[in-house]
Amino acid sequence: MSILAVRHRFNYNLIQIERDGSFTGKSLTGNKLPVLQRNGESKFYTFSGSLDVSQRSGHQLVKVINIAAYSIEPADVLQRHWIEVAAGHYCAAALINDSLMFLTDNSELITRRLPAPPPSPKDNVVRLFPSLPKSDQ
């Protein structure tokens, strides 16, 4: 079984993107999904289905963010069954010819928890003039 549709969180909306490129919902990016880059920014690529994890060799692996759910049922099914993806998780995908193929293992999407941002420093006061060491006089 392969993934036939995904739901993408975007500005408090859900955009449903089909494997054939059609989408439903208010989307500024069309049928493209955000991929997390090393510098923390995101770049958008077209969704084109899924790939078994055993066939991933030789392809660039990426982290797709803001995915809310996925479905393995075709669009003509009256009540599609959606499998939720936990918030704060990314989905593993392979980048093939500038399109995303989600990685699956036994027809389940491979997800991992996003790394936590570094904690903010507790002492955020910057001293412009350091104090002089006290003398023993």
N, CA, C and O atoms as a DFTB+ gen file, in Angstrom:
548 C
 N C O
     1  1       0.850      -1.186       0.000
     2  2       0.000       0.000       0.000
     3  2       0.887       1.238       0.000
     4  3       1.943       1.258       0.633
     5  1       0.461       2.238      -0.694
     6  2       1.234       3.478      -0.728
     7  2       0.371       4.639      -0.243
     8  3      -0.859       4.574      -0.250
     9  1       1.045       5.688       0.173
    10  2       0.335       6.872       0.658
    11  2      -0.246       7.605      -0.545
    12  3       0.471       7.933      -1.490
    13  1      -1.547       7.857      -0.501
    14  2      -2.221       8.491      -1.621
    15  2      -2.565       9.947      -1.363
    16  3      -2.822      10.692      -2.309
    17  1      -2.575      10.374      -0.096
    18  2      -2.900      11.767       0.218
    19  2      -2.321      12.131       1.577
    20  3      -2.163      11.277       2.450
    21  1      -2.004      13.428       1.745
    22  2      -1.527      13.933       3.033
    23  2      -2.294      15.202       3.368
    24  3      -2.789      15.900       2.483
    25  1      -2.383      15.485       4.652
    26  2      -2.945      16.751       5.127
    27  2      -1.808      17.558       5.728
    28  3      -1.058      17.078       6.578
    29  1      -1.702      18.795       5.266
    30  2      -0.601      19.673       5.645
    31  2      -1.152      20.845       6.450
    32  3      -2.106      21.498       6.028
    33  1      -0.536      21.117       7.639
    34  2      -0.927      22.274       8.456
    35  2      -0.268      23.519       7.881
    36  3       0.946      23.551       7.678
    37  1      -1.084      24.555       7.617
    38  2      -0.540      25.793       7.067
    39  2      -1.405      26.959       7.536
    40  3      -2.562      27.075       7.134
    41  1      -0.847      27.821       8.385
    42  2      -1.553      29.018       8.871
    43  2      -2.949      28.699       9.411
    44  3      -3.932      29.287       8.962
    45  1      -3.040      27.791      10.351
    46  2      -4.296      27.395      10.996
    47  2      -5.279      26.738      10.032
    48  3      -6.462      26.624      10.355
    49  1      -4.831      26.311       8.878
    50  2      -5.670      25.607       7.912
    51  2      -5.097      24.222       7.671
    52  3      -3.936      23.953       7.980
    53  1      -5.916      23.353       7.119
    54  2      -5.455      22.043       6.671
    55  2      -5.624      21.976       5.165
    56  3      -6.714      22.213       4.644
    57  1      -4.553      21.656       4.471
    58  2      -4.588      21.500       3.025
    59  2      -4.434      20.019       2.726
    60  3      -3.481      19.383       3.175
    61  1      -5.359      19.483       1.978
    62  2      -5.310      18.076       1.594
    63  2      -4.672      17.993       0.217
    64  3      -5.171      18.586      -0.740
    65  1      -3.561      17.254       0.112
    66  2      -2.822      17.147      -1.143
    67  2      -2.841      15.690      -1.595
    68  3      -2.444      14.788      -0.857
    69  1      -3.312      15.482      -2.824
    70  2      -3.371      14.140      -3.404
    71  2      -2.056      13.821      -4.116
    72  3      -1.282      14.720      -4.445
    73  1      -1.820      12.549      -4.345
    74  2      -0.594      12.127      -5.019
    75  2      -0.525      12.635      -6.457
    76  3       0.566      12.866      -6.980
    77  1      -1.675      12.810      -7.097
    78  2      -1.677      13.279      -8.485
    79  2      -1.435      14.781      -8.611
    80  3      -1.357      15.295      -9.727
    81  1      -1.313      15.502      -7.478
    82  2      -1.012      16.932      -7.521
    83  2      -2.188      17.831      -7.198
    84  3      -1.996      19.021      -6.947
    85  1      -3.396      17.300      -7.195
    86  2      -4.547      18.137      -6.857
    87  2      -4.568      18.390      -5.356
    88  3      -4.100      17.567      -4.569
    89  1      -5.119      19.543      -4.968
    90  2      -5.180      19.869      -3.544
    91  2      -6.488      20.557      -3.227
    92  3      -7.135      21.132      -4.103
    93  1      -6.877      20.491      -1.942
    94  2      -8.093      21.106      -1.449
    95  2      -7.737      21.958      -0.249
    96  3      -7.040      21.498       0.656
    97  1      -8.206      23.197      -0.232
    98  2      -7.939      24.091       0.887
    99  2      -7.236      25.351       0.430
   100  3      -6.832      25.477      -0.726
   101  1      -7.098      26.285       1.366
   102  2      -6.445      27.556       1.068
   103  2      -4.939      27.379       1.202
   104  3      -4.413      27.235       2.306
   105  1      -4.262      27.390       0.079
   106  2      -2.824      27.151       0.094
   107  2      -2.115      28.180      -0.765
   108  3      -2.476      28.390      -1.923
   109  1      -1.107      28.821      -0.195
   110  2      -0.288      29.755      -0.962
   111  2       0.795      29.026      -1.744
   112  3       1.346      29.567      -2.703
   113  1       1.098      27.802      -1.337
   114  2       2.183      27.051      -1.967
   115  2       1.681      25.968      -2.914
   116  3       2.485      25.205      -3.450
   117  1       0.379      25.885      -3.130
   118  2      -0.171      24.877      -4.025
   119  2      -0.033      23.484      -3.451
   120  3      -0.392      23.240      -2.299
   121  1       0.489      22.566      -4.256
   122  2       0.617      21.175      -3.816
   123  2       2.015      20.873      -3.291
   124  3       2.468      19.730      -3.360
   125  1       2.694      21.871      -2.775
   126  2       4.062      21.683      -2.282
   127  2       4.084      21.609      -0.762
   128  3       3.267      22.227      -0.080
   129  1       5.046      20.833      -0.243
   130  2       5.185      20.613       1.196
   131  2       6.528      21.152       1.679
   132  3       7.507      21.132       0.933
   133  1       6.585      21.643       2.944
   134  2       7.837      22.209       3.455
   135  2       8.816      21.130       3.920
   136  3       8.446      20.173       4.601
   137  1      10.066      21.317       3.530
   138  2      11.160      20.440       3.943
   139  2      12.107      21.261       4.796
   140  3      12.487      22.370       4.418
   141  1      12.490      20.722       5.947
   142  2      13.386      21.415       6.866
   143  2      14.816      21.334       6.340
   144  3      15.327      20.249       6.061
   145  1      15.460      22.509       6.209
   146  2      16.851      22.548       5.773
   147  2      17.772      22.592       6.979
   148  3      17.313      22.755       8.109
   149  1      19.064      22.446       6.745
   150  2      20.027      22.419       7.848
   151  2      20.107      23.744       8.586
   152  3      20.396      23.762       9.782
   153  1      19.859      24.853       7.901
   154  2      19.938      26.162       8.555
   155  2      18.652      26.528       9.289
   156  3      18.551      27.636       9.817
   157  1      17.672      25.638       9.339
   158  2      16.433      25.876      10.066
   159  2      15.312      26.447       9.225
   160  3      14.170      26.493       9.683
   161  1      15.596      26.879       8.020
   162  2      14.559      27.396       7.128
   163  2      13.892      26.226       6.408
   164  3      14.338      25.082       6.502
   165  1      12.824      26.535       5.692
   166  2      12.143      25.472       4.955
   167  2      12.113      25.798       3.468
   168  3      12.096      26.961       3.064
   169  1      12.108      24.744       2.671
   170  2      12.017      24.854       1.219
   171  2      10.884      23.937       0.784
   172  3      10.669      22.890       1.394
   173  1      10.162      24.313      -0.255
   174  2       8.963      23.582      -0.648
   175  2       9.220      22.702      -1.871
   176  3       9.849      23.117      -2.844
   177  1       8.703      21.453      -1.782
   178  2       8.813      20.492      -2.872
   179  2       7.457      19.834      -3.105
   180  3       6.616      19.790      -2.208
   181  1       7.254      19.325      -4.314
   182  2       6.000      18.685      -4.705
   183  2       5.899      17.277      -4.119
   184  3       6.873      16.525      -4.105
   185  1       4.704      16.936      -3.636
   186  2       4.422      15.599      -3.103
   187  2       4.080      14.668      -4.259
   188  3       3.274      15.016      -5.122
   189  1       4.696      13.473      -4.279
   190  2       4.408      12.551      -5.374
   191  2       4.228      11.102      -4.930
   192  3       4.381      10.193      -5.746
   193  1       3.910      10.863      -3.664
   194  2       3.607       9.504      -3.238
   195  2       4.524       8.996      -2.151
   196  3       5.060       9.771      -1.359
   197  1       4.703       7.673      -2.117
   198  2       5.516       7.065      -1.064
   199  2       6.449       6.020      -1.651
   200  3       6.298       5.578      -2.790
   201  1       7.419       5.643      -0.827
   202  2       8.465       4.713      -1.234
   203  2       8.776       3.823      -0.040
   204  3       8.841       4.304       1.091
   205  1       8.967       2.537      -0.278
   206  2       9.325       1.646       0.821
   207  2      10.744       1.962       1.290
   208  3      11.612       2.301       0.487
   209  1      10.967       1.847       2.590
   210  2      12.250       2.222       3.178
   211  2      13.389       1.362       2.627
   212  3      14.537       1.805       2.626
   213  1      13.106       0.164       2.167
   214  2      14.152      -0.700       1.618
   215  2      14.672      -0.199       0.269
   216  3      15.736      -0.632      -0.175
   217  1      13.941       0.707      -0.389
   218  2      14.332       1.234      -1.699
   219  2      14.917       2.637      -1.618
   220  3      15.013       3.316      -2.640
   221  1      15.306       3.084      -0.440
   222  2      15.750       4.460      -0.252
   223  2      17.206       4.708      -0.613
   224  3      17.616       5.865      -0.704
   225  1      17.992       3.681      -0.819
   226  2      19.424       3.881      -1.038
   227  2      19.678       4.702      -2.302
   228  3      19.028       4.514      -3.330
   229  1      20.638       5.613      -2.193
   230  2      21.001       6.460      -3.320
   231  2      20.184       7.728      -3.446
   232  3      20.441       8.533      -4.340
   233  1      19.208       7.929      -2.579
   234  2      18.376       9.127      -2.644
   235  2      18.656      10.020      -1.445
   236  3      19.019       9.543      -0.369
   237  1      18.484      11.320      -1.643
   238  2      18.677      12.267      -0.545
   239  2      17.490      12.172       0.411
   240  3      16.337      12.250      -0.013
   241  1      17.778      12.003       1.707
   242  2      16.728      11.918       2.718
   243  2      16.471      13.300       3.300
   244  3      17.412      14.050       3.563
   245  1      15.194      13.642       3.502
   246  2      14.806      14.959       4.009
   247  2      13.750      14.800       5.097
   248  3      13.162      13.732       5.266
   249  1      13.523      15.901       5.840
   250  2      12.522      15.938       6.906
   251  2      11.374      16.841       6.464
   252  3      11.563      18.042       6.273
   253  1      10.190      16.264       6.302
   254  2       9.004      17.026       5.909
   255  2       8.270      17.417       7.183
   256  3       7.957      16.564       8.014
   257  1       7.997      18.718       7.337
   258  2       7.391      19.218       8.571
   259  2       5.944      19.641       8.329
   260  3       5.510      19.810       7.190
   261  1       5.213      19.807       9.423
   262  2       3.823      20.288       9.432
   263  2       2.848      19.349       8.720
   264  3       1.899      19.810       8.087
   265  1       3.070      18.055       8.816
   266  2       2.127      17.072       8.279
   267  2       1.177      16.678       9.409
   268  3       1.622      16.280      10.486
   269  1      -0.122      16.790       9.167
   270  2      -1.126      16.494      10.188
   271  2      -1.628      15.054      10.107
   272  3      -1.861      14.424      11.138
   273  1      -1.797      14.523       8.886
   274  2      -2.341      13.177       8.718
   275  2      -2.016      12.672       7.320
   276  3      -1.620      13.435       6.439
   277  1      -2.194      11.359       7.136
   278  2      -2.022      10.765       5.814
   279  2      -3.061       9.671       5.622
   280  3      -3.620       9.148       6.585
   281  1      -3.307       9.338       4.363
   282  2      -4.300       8.313       4.047
   283  2      -3.740       7.385       2.981
   284  3      -3.031       7.815       2.071
   285  1      -4.069       6.105       3.107
   286  2      -3.658       5.136       2.097
   287  2      -4.843       4.701       1.241
   288  3      -4.705       3.821       0.392
   289  1      -5.998       5.311       1.458
   290  2      -7.194       4.964       0.698
   291  2      -7.346       5.903      -0.497
   292  3      -6.937       7.061      -0.418
   293  1      -7.923       5.430      -1.597
   294  2      -8.105       6.287      -2.769
   295  2      -9.145       7.379      -2.526
   296  3      -9.938       7.300      -1.587
   297  1      -9.129       8.390      -3.380
   298  2     -10.004       9.556      -3.207
   299  2     -11.474       9.228      -3.432
   300  3     -12.338       9.944      -2.926
   301  1     -11.783       8.170      -4.173
   302  2     -13.190       7.864      -4.453
   303  2     -13.898       7.165      -3.292
   304  3     -15.101       6.917      -3.371
   305  1     -13.182       6.847      -2.224
   306  2     -13.810       6.265      -1.033
   307  2     -14.605       7.362      -0.334
   308  3     -14.109       8.474      -0.157
   309  1     -15.840       7.050       0.065
   310  2     -16.713       8.070       0.644
   311  2     -16.160       8.620       1.956
   312  3     -16.070       9.838       2.117
   313  1     -15.795       7.768       2.878
   314  2     -15.217       8.186       4.161
   315  2     -13.788       7.669       4.242
   316  3     -13.555       6.521       4.618
   317  1     -12.850       8.510       3.891
   318  2     -11.437       8.125       3.963
   319  2     -10.994       7.985       5.404
   320  3     -11.417       8.756       6.265
   321  1     -10.151       7.014       5.670
   322  2      -9.570       6.846       7.003
   323  2      -8.239       7.592       7.027
   324  3      -7.334       7.283       6.253
   325  1      -8.126       8.579       7.923
   326  2      -6.909       9.380       8.045
   327  2      -6.136       8.927       9.273
   328  3      -6.713       8.747      10.345
   329  1      -4.845       8.745       9.117
   330  2      -3.965       8.353      10.216
   331  2      -3.213       9.602      10.655
   332  3      -2.475      10.207       9.877
   333  1      -3.413       9.976      11.918
   334  2      -2.841      11.224      12.441
   335  2      -1.332      11.104      12.646
   336  3      -0.811      10.038      12.972
   337  1      -0.644      12.238      12.444
   338  2       0.779      12.367      12.762
   339  2       0.859      13.317      13.952
   340  3       0.272      14.399      13.920
   341  1       1.567      12.928      14.984
   342  2       1.644      13.736      16.205
   343  2       2.284      15.094      15.924
   344  3       3.187      15.206      15.094
   345  1       1.806      16.119      16.623
   346  2       2.388      17.456      16.483
   347  2       3.812      17.427      17.019
   348  3       4.107      16.712      17.976
   349  1       4.686      18.199      16.406
   350  2       6.080      18.224      16.831
   351  2       6.905      17.091      16.246
   352  3       8.022      16.846      16.701
   353  1       6.379      16.396      15.247
   354  2       7.098      15.310      14.586
   355  2       7.320      15.669      13.119
   356  3       6.555      16.437      12.536
   357  1       8.366      15.111      12.533
   358  2       8.589      15.261      11.104
   359  2       8.422      13.903      10.438
   360  3       8.476      12.866      11.099
   361  1       8.221      13.917       9.128
   362  2       8.083      12.689       8.355
   363  2       9.320      12.520       7.486
   364  3       9.774      13.476       6.856
   365  1       9.858      11.327       7.448
   366  2      11.030      11.049       6.618
   367  2      10.581      10.879       5.171
   368  3       9.564      10.246       4.889
   369  1      11.366      11.462       4.258
   370  2      11.043      11.370       2.838
   371  2      12.330      11.322       2.028
   372  3      13.398      11.706       2.505
   373  1      12.209      10.848       0.807
   374  2      13.324      10.843      -0.137
   375  2      13.027      11.886      -1.204
   376  3      11.899      12.001      -1.684
   377  1      14.044      12.634      -1.563
   378  2      13.903      13.667      -2.590
   379  2      14.372      13.076      -3.915
   380  3      15.558      12.803      -4.101
   381  1      13.425      12.881      -4.834
   382  2      13.724      12.270      -6.128
   383  2      13.226      13.205      -7.219
   384  3      12.024      13.448      -7.323
   385  1      14.132      13.734      -8.034
   386  2      13.798      14.649      -9.136
   387  2      12.942      15.817      -8.660
   388  3      11.920      16.129      -9.271
   389  1      13.352      16.459      -7.577
   390  2      12.653      17.607      -6.987
   391  2      11.212      17.302      -6.583
   392  3      10.364      18.194      -6.603
   393  1      10.933      16.070      -6.223
   394  2       9.624      15.722      -5.681
   395  2       9.829      14.807      -4.476
   396  3      10.823      14.088      -4.384
   397  1       8.870      14.851      -3.562
   398  2       8.968      14.116      -2.302
   399  2       8.284      12.763      -2.388
   400  3       7.152      12.651      -2.857
   401  1       8.986      11.744      -1.930
   402  2       8.415      10.410      -1.779
   403  2       8.547      10.062      -0.301
   404  3       9.658       9.863       0.191
   405  1       7.416       9.986       0.414
   406  2       7.439       9.664       1.836
   407  2       7.937       8.238       2.032
   408  3       7.603       7.344       1.254
   409  1       8.738       8.028       3.073
   410  2       9.257       6.696       3.372
   411  2       8.276       5.946       4.269
   412  3       7.808       6.474       5.277
   413  1       7.977       4.716       3.888
   414  2       7.057       3.887       4.657
   415  2       7.755       2.589       5.057
   416  3       8.666       2.115       4.379
   417  1       7.306       2.037       6.165
   418  2       7.777       0.743       6.637
   419  2       6.538      -0.067       6.993
   420  3       5.827       0.276       7.938
   421  1       6.274      -1.128       6.255
   422  2       5.054      -1.930       6.420
   423  2       3.807      -1.056       6.296
   424  3       2.900      -1.158       7.122
   425  1       3.754      -0.211       5.290
   426  2       2.633       0.697       4.991
   427  2       2.385       1.732       6.079
   428  3       1.303       2.317       6.131
   429  1       3.359       1.971       6.946
   430  2       3.249       3.024       7.957
   431  2       4.283       4.092       7.686
   432  3       5.438       3.796       7.379
   433  1       3.862       5.327       7.800
   434  2       4.752       6.456       7.572
   435  2       5.826       6.502       8.655
   436  3       5.531       6.284       9.831
   437  1       7.061       6.783       8.268
   438  2       8.157       6.873       9.231
   439  2       8.205       8.298       9.764
   440  3       8.435       9.241       9.007
   441  1       7.990       8.454      11.063
   442  2       8.020       9.773      11.704
   443  2       8.995       9.742      12.870
   444  3       9.236       8.697      13.475
   445  1       9.542      10.897      13.169
   446  2      10.439      11.068      14.313
   447  2      10.117      12.396      14.968
   448  3       9.550      13.290      14.339
   449  1      10.480      12.522      16.232
   450  2      10.255      13.769      16.963
   451  2      11.261      14.815      16.506
   452  3      12.444      14.521      16.337
   453  1      10.777      16.049      16.306
   454  2      11.676      17.150      15.953
   455  2      12.585      17.464      17.131
   456  3      12.136      17.411      18.276
   457  1      13.842      17.788      16.886
   458  2      14.714      18.154      18.007
   459  2      14.229      19.440      18.666
   460  3      13.743      20.354      17.999
   461  1      14.370      19.489      19.973
   462  2      13.929      20.669      20.725
   463  2      14.872      21.835      20.448
   464  3      16.074      21.626      20.283
   465  1      14.349      23.052      20.393
   466  2      15.229      24.208      20.204
   467  2      16.116      24.388      21.424
   468  3      15.738      23.983      22.523
   469  1      17.287      24.986      21.253
   470  2      18.165      25.170      22.413
   471  2      17.499      26.067      23.450
   472  3      16.804      27.018      23.094
   473  1      17.707      25.769      24.729
   474  2      17.058      26.582      25.765
   475  2      17.622      27.997      25.782
   476  3      18.796      28.223      25.489
   477  1      16.765      28.929      26.129
   478  2      17.229      30.312      26.212
   479  2      18.066      30.467      27.478
   480  3      17.803      29.807      28.483
   481  1      19.059      31.326      27.432
   482  2      19.903      31.486      28.621
   483  2      19.117      32.098      29.771
   484  3      18.252      32.948      29.562
   485  1      19.425      31.658      30.988
   486  2      18.714      32.182      32.158
   487  2      19.203      33.583      32.511
   488  3      18.430      34.408      32.997
   489  1      20.467      33.846      32.270
   490  2      21.014      35.169      32.556
   491  2      21.210      35.881      31.223
   492  3      22.223      35.689      30.551
   493  1      20.241      36.699      30.847
   494  2      20.334      37.379      29.568
   495  2      20.773      38.838      29.711
   496  3      20.535      39.649      28.816
   497  1      21.411      39.170      30.829
   498  2      21.905      40.521      31.056
   499  2      23.324      40.603      30.513
   500  3      24.174      39.770      30.830
   501  1      23.563      41.599      29.704
   502  2      24.897      41.805      29.148
   503  2      25.552      42.942      29.906
   504  3      24.998      44.037      29.998
   505  1      26.718      42.683      30.443
   506  2      27.441      43.717      31.190
   507  2      28.389      44.434      30.243
   508  3      29.292      43.826      29.669
   509  1      28.174      45.732      30.089
   510  2      29.037      46.510      29.205
   511  2      30.374      46.823      29.863
   512  3      31.411      46.829      29.199
   513  1      30.351      47.084      31.169
   514  2      31.565      47.414      31.900
   515  2      31.742      46.385      33.004
   516  3      31.053      46.445      34.023
   517  1      32.651      45.444      32.815
   518  2      32.832      44.433      33.861
   519  2      33.379      45.070      35.126
   520  3      34.173      46.009      35.076
   521  1      32.949      44.552      36.241
   522  2      33.404      45.108      37.519
   523  2      34.866      44.741      37.754
   524  3      35.326      43.665      37.372
   525  1      35.573      45.652      38.385
   526  2      36.983      45.429      38.687
   527  2      37.107      44.487      39.864
   528  3      36.240      44.474      40.739
   529  1      38.174      43.696      39.904
   530  2      38.343      42.807      41.058
   531  2      38.601      43.613      42.317
   532  3      39.305      44.622      42.289
   533  1      38.026      43.161      43.418
   534  2      38.176      43.866      44.694
   535  2      39.554      43.574      45.275
   536  3      40.048      42.449      45.210
   537  1      40.158      44.604      45.840
   538  2      41.471      44.428      46.475
   539  2      41.283      44.182      47.962
   540  3      40.215      44.466      48.506
   541  1      42.312      43.654      48.632
   542  2      42.236      43.311      50.053
   543  2      42.653      44.475      50.950
   544  3      43.067      44.210      52.079
   545  1      42.581      45.671      50.562
   546  2      43.031      46.810      51.387
   547  2      42.026      47.199      52.399
   548  3      42.252      48.134      53.166
